Amino acid sequence: MFNIATVQKPADQALSQDGLSLLYPADLTATLKLPMPGWPGDWNALSDSWNHLPPDAHLKDGGHYRKRRHACFIQDMPSGAIEQTPHRAHWQPTDYNALHGGFERWFDPVEPAVANAPAWTALLAAFGKLFAQVQPVPRWYIEAHQFRIDTAGGVGRPTPEGAHRDGVNFVVVMLVARQGVKGGETRVFDAHGPHGVRFVMQQPLTTLLLDDTRVIHETTAILPADDHQAESGFRDTLVLTYRSAGFQAP
């Protein structure tokens, strides 16, 4: 377990056998069968929206390093049809998030031009279809989080809650952009043993898929790169969670 081989296994096989799959940018579109040749360019056009994320007002460590937006979707299977829900709070039990769990967190919604964009909906739907190959379900309840972690204050913490699970079936962590930072090591560990892997996501569209029932994950702090000003450093990600038993709620 936890070997990320030079010759990649198919993503559904890796998830079934190992509980995780790391997709490199060149593999993403083929694995998800995204519409080509237009999808990469259409997706890149959406990446500017990460420059307009509002601050996360709920950080309990007193930091100001995280900006985010949030949206929820339901995907019916096996058709794969996806529909956005009315805006709702993000909630996690303290069993999964001891720092920020146990209360409703309302974040600004993902902008309609992003949430309704064909490149966005195609991506979310394709992940849902992939996960349904591993675990057939009647529908997925999807939460989407746009994150920017910056180093303007010196240090940015992608996972201030530490190594954790999210209380869902599957998690997607996709790198959107990385500029002027060092650190940010992704760590994935067996939820029931000592084994794990560590790596740094460097290239946009590098994507980590996780079986949340089998692994825990975290990303270490980012710092300004040696040749960059602190104010210019950031790490942008799209985090998606797929849950079969409905949205988590109090």
Backbone torsions as a table, in degrees:
resi	resn	phi	psi	omega
1	MET	NA	152.3	175.1
2	PHE	69.6	26.3	169.3
3	ASN	-97.4	119.3	173.2
4	ILE	-95.9	99.0	-170.2
5	ALA	-74.3	155.0	175.9
6	THR	-61.8	-43.3	172.8
7	VAL	-92.4	111.1	-172.1
8	GLN	-70.8	142.1	167.7
9	LYS	-74.4	155.6	168.5
10	PRO	-55.4	145.4	-171.9
11	ALA	-60.2	-41.6	-179.4
12	ASP	-65.7	-36.6	177.6
13	GLN	-67.0	-44.0	179.8
14	ALA	-62.4	-42.2	178.5
15	LEU	-63.6	-41.9	-178.9
16	SER	-67.1	-40.4	-174.5
17	GLN	-87.9	-38.2	-169.7
18	ASP	-114.5	-17.3	-177.7
19	GLY	83.9	3.1	177.4
20	LEU	-157.1	157.4	174.1
21	SER	-146.5	133.6	176.9
22	LEU	-108.9	117.0	179.6
23	LEU	-101.8	126.0	174.3
24	TYR	-84.3	159.7	-174.1
25	PRO	-52.0	-40.4	-177.8
26	ALA	-66.8	-19.9	-177.3
27	ASP	-94.1	-18.2	-168.7
28	LEU	-62.6	-52.6	-174.6
29	THR	-65.3	-37.8	179.8
30	ALA	-69.0	-42.3	-179.4
31	THR	-62.6	-41.9	-176.4
32	LEU	-89.5	-5.0	-178.6
33	LYS	55.1	45.7	179.1
34	LEU	-75.0	150.0	-176.5
35	PRO	-62.7	125.7	-178.6
36	MET	-120.2	153.7	6.3
37	PRO	-89.8	4.5	-168.5
38	GLY	-82.5	-21.4	-170.5
39	TRP	-60.7	-47.5	-177.2
40	PRO	-57.3	-42.9	179.2
41	GLY	-66.4	-40.2	178.3
42	ASP	-65.0	-38.5	177.9
43	TRP	-66.4	-44.1	-180.0
44	ASN	-58.5	-32.1	178.6
45	ALA	-66.1	-24.3	179.4
46	LEU	-83.7	-17.7	-172.9
47	SER	-65.0	-22.2	177.8
48	ASP	-63.6	-23.3	-178.7
49	SER	-63.4	-23.3	176.3
50	TRP	-67.2	-17.6	176.2
51	ASN	-77.2	-5.3	-174.7
52	HIS	-124.9	27.8	178.7
53	LEU	-80.5	137.2	177.1
54	PRO	-80.7	161.4	-179.5
55	PRO	-63.5	147.7	171.4
56	ASP	-77.9	115.6	-175.2
57	ALA	-88.1	3.5	-171.5
58	HIS	-113.5	11.4	-178.8
59	LEU	-68.3	123.8	-176.6
60	LYS	-89.9	-5.8	178.2
61	ASP	-90.7	5.8	178.1
62	GLY	81.3	3.9	-177.7
63	GLY	-81.5	166.2	178.2
64	HIS	-131.7	31.6	-171.7
65	TYR	-96.8	-2.7	-174.3
66	ARG	-120.0	132.6	171.9
67	LYS	-120.9	149.8	-176.2
68	ARG	-164.4	158.1	166.6
69	ARG	-132.5	162.4	-170.3
70	HIS	-145.3	144.0	175.2
71	ALA	-153.4	157.4	-178.5
72	CYS	-125.8	148.0	-177.0
73	PHE	-142.5	156.0	171.2
74	ILE	-121.9	132.2	179.8
75	GLN	-118.6	119.8	176.8
76	ASP	-84.2	139.1	178.8
77	MET	-119.0	150.1	8.6
78	PRO	-89.5	2.8	-176.2
79	SER	-64.2	-32.2	-177.3
80	GLY	84.3	3.2	-179.4
81	ALA	-62.7	137.8	-174.1
82	ILE	-125.3	140.4	-178.8
83	GLU	-141.4	135.5	177.9
84	GLN	-76.3	142.7	177.9
85	THR	-92.7	164.1	168.5
86	PRO	-56.3	148.3	-174.8
87	HIS	-60.2	139.2	-175.8
88	ARG	-142.6	165.2	178.8
89	ALA	-74.4	155.0	170.4
90	HIS	-94.9	129.1	-177.9
91	TRP	-139.1	138.2	174.5
92	GLN	-135.1	145.1	174.1
93	PRO	-71.9	156.2	179.9
94	THR	-66.1	-19.8	176.3
95	ASP	-60.8	-30.1	-178.3
96	TYR	-103.0	-25.6	-180.0
97	ASN	-141.4	89.8	-176.1
98	ALA	-65.7	-27.5	-177.1
99	LEU	-81.5	-46.8	-173.1
100	HIS	-118.6	10.7	179.8
101	GLY	-86.0	167.0	173.2
102	GLY	89.2	0.2	176.3
103	PHE	-146.2	154.5	-178.0
104	GLU	-76.6	129.1	177.8
105	ARG	-112.9	116.7	177.6
106	TRP	-96.5	122.5	176.2
107	PHE	-114.9	155.2	174.8
108	ASP	-57.9	142.5	-177.7
109	PRO	-72.7	153.9	169.4
110	VAL	-57.1	136.0	-176.7
111	GLU	-59.9	138.8	-178.2
112	PRO	-54.5	-37.4	-179.8
113	ALA	-63.0	-24.8	176.9
114	VAL	-87.2	-51.4	-175.3
115	ALA	-63.0	-26.7	-179.6
116	ASN	-98.6	-1.6	-177.7
117	ALA	-68.8	136.0	179.2
118	PRO	-55.6	-35.6	179.5
119	ALA	-64.9	-36.7	178.9
120	TRP	-70.0	-52.2	-177.1
121	THR	-65.8	-34.8	177.4
122	ALA	-63.7	-39.7	-179.7
123	LEU	-64.9	-50.7	-178.9
124	LEU	-61.6	-42.0	-179.5
125	ALA	-65.8	-38.9	-178.4
126	ALA	-66.2	-40.4	175.7
127	PHE	-62.0	-42.1	179.8
128	GLY	-60.9	-40.7	178.1
129	LYS	-65.3	-40.1	177.8
130	LEU	-62.1	-47.3	-177.9
131	PHE	-65.5	-32.4	178.4
132	ALA	-67.6	-21.8	173.9
133	GLN	-70.5	-29.8	179.3
134	VAL	-84.9	-39.3	-176.9
135	GLN	-140.9	94.5	-179.1
136	PRO	-61.9	131.4	-179.3
137	VAL	-141.9	159.4	176.4
138	PRO	-74.5	-28.7	178.1
139	ARG	-162.6	159.2	174.1
140	TRP	-113.2	139.7	171.3
141	TYR	-105.2	112.5	-167.9
142	ILE	-109.8	131.9	169.1
143	GLU	-114.8	134.0	-178.0
144	ALA	-117.5	132.0	-178.8
145	HIS	-128.4	120.8	168.6
146	GLN	-91.3	123.0	-178.4
147	PHE	-120.3	139.8	161.6
148	ARG	-126.3	123.7	172.4
149	ILE	-108.0	124.2	-177.1
150	ASP	-118.4	169.7	-178.5
151	THR	-113.5	21.3	-178.2
152	ALA	-58.4	-32.1	178.4
153	GLY	-92.4	6.6	178.9
154	GLY	108.1	-42.7	-178.0
155	VAL	-136.8	138.6	173.1
156	GLY	-122.3	139.2	-175.3
157	ARG	-118.6	104.0	179.0
158	PRO	-62.4	-34.6	179.7
159	THR	-130.9	78.6	-178.3
160	PRO	-63.4	-19.1	178.4
161	GLU	-79.2	-6.1	-179.8
162	GLY	83.1	-166.2	179.6
163	ALA	-64.2	132.9	-170.5
164	HIS	-157.2	167.3	163.0
165	ARG	-112.4	164.6	-175.5
166	ASP	-107.8	-5.4	179.5
167	GLY	77.7	29.4	-177.8
168	VAL	-128.0	-175.0	176.6
169	ASN	-85.1	-49.8	-176.3
170	PHE	-137.3	149.8	178.5
171	VAL	-127.1	139.9	172.9
172	VAL	-117.2	130.4	171.2
173	VAL	-123.1	110.8	-178.2
174	MET	-115.7	126.8	177.1
175	LEU	-76.1	127.4	178.9
176	VAL	-99.4	-41.7	179.1
177	ALA	-161.9	155.7	178.1
178	ARG	-149.7	123.4	-174.0
179	GLN	-143.3	126.9	168.9
180	GLY	64.1	31.6	-178.9
181	VAL	-133.0	159.0	168.5
182	LYS	-126.8	164.0	-175.1
183	GLY	87.3	-151.2	-177.7
184	GLY	70.8	44.4	179.0
185	GLU	-78.9	126.7	176.6
186	THR	-84.6	133.4	-179.2
187	ARG	-128.6	131.2	178.8
188	VAL	-127.1	129.6	-176.1
189	PHE	-128.1	147.6	171.3
190	ASP	-59.1	127.5	-178.9
191	ALA	-66.6	-15.9	-174.5
192	HIS	-125.7	20.1	-178.7
193	GLY	-165.8	-177.1	-172.1
194	PRO	-89.2	-6.6	-170.3
195	HIS	-81.5	152.8	179.0
196	GLY	-170.4	176.8	176.1
197	VAL	-133.1	157.2	179.0
198	ARG	-137.6	138.2	177.6
199	PHE	-163.3	164.5	177.5
200	VAL	-113.9	125.8	176.4
201	MET	-81.7	116.1	-174.0
202	GLN	-109.4	-41.2	-173.0
203	GLN	-95.4	134.4	174.1
204	PRO	-53.6	141.7	-177.4
205	LEU	81.5	-1.5	167.4
206	THR	-62.6	130.8	-168.3
207	THR	-135.9	129.1	177.1
208	LEU	-105.6	127.9	176.7
209	LEU	-110.7	133.7	-174.7
210	LEU	-131.0	137.8	165.6
211	ASP	-85.9	104.9	-170.6
212	ASP	-68.1	-17.1	178.7
213	THR	-79.8	-13.9	-172.4
214	ARG	-116.1	-18.1	-175.8
215	VAL	-134.7	159.4	169.2
216	ILE	-116.6	155.6	-175.0
217	HIS	-145.3	158.9	174.9
218	GLU	-160.0	164.2	171.7
219	THR	-129.4	130.7	-176.6
220	THR	-73.2	167.9	-176.7
221	ALA	-62.5	151.6	172.0
222	ILE	-106.1	148.7	178.5
223	LEU	-128.7	159.7	176.2
224	PRO	-61.5	135.9	174.4
225	ALA	-62.7	155.0	-172.8
226	ASP	-59.5	-28.2	-176.5
227	ASP	-105.9	19.4	-178.4
228	HIS	-128.8	150.6	171.9
229	GLN	-73.3	146.7	-178.2
230	ALA	-58.2	-36.7	-174.4
231	GLU	-66.7	-18.5	-174.3
232	SER	-98.6	-3.6	-174.3
233	GLY	-89.0	137.9	176.1
234	PHE	-159.7	162.6	175.3
235	ARG	-135.6	118.8	-177.9
236	ASP	-105.9	134.8	176.8
237	THR	-138.3	157.2	166.1
238	LEU	-111.3	122.6	177.4
239	VAL	-114.7	126.2	179.6
240	LEU	-121.2	139.3	172.8
241	THR	-123.1	141.4	-178.6
242	TYR	-122.1	121.2	-177.2
243	ARG	-130.4	136.7	-177.4
244	SER	-90.4	-19.5	-172.5
245	ALA	-98.9	28.0	179.8
246	GLY	89.9	169.1	177.4
247	PHE	-70.4	144.3	174.4
248	GLN	-69.0	137.7	-177.6
249	ALA	-154.2	157.8	179.7
250	PRO	-57.8	NA	NA
